């Protein structure tokens, strides 16, 4: 059963913006620390941004000043606002987080959403 669902990916020109969303399913009672990762073709998955339960954020150097991670705990949703996109931002973006279900807390991944930035 899918617990995290990403959306908002697509094709955009360099310099453009996209907003990714990651929604936890109804079976999720609450979300804790959350993160966005990305994986480009032939590359390892890399951490893009994290956000704590209290809203403390951290970013990879490559996206600082361009990307913003945020969360809405009531909606069990995490966002990634991506501005000034570059071709090197092209990747599949994955949501990751610690979720509480009836079985307790566990780490989960979304299925990914493709972001393609054309030059």
Order of alpha helices (4+ residues) and beta strands (2+ residues): beta-beta-beta-beta-beta-beta-beta-beta-beta-beta-beta
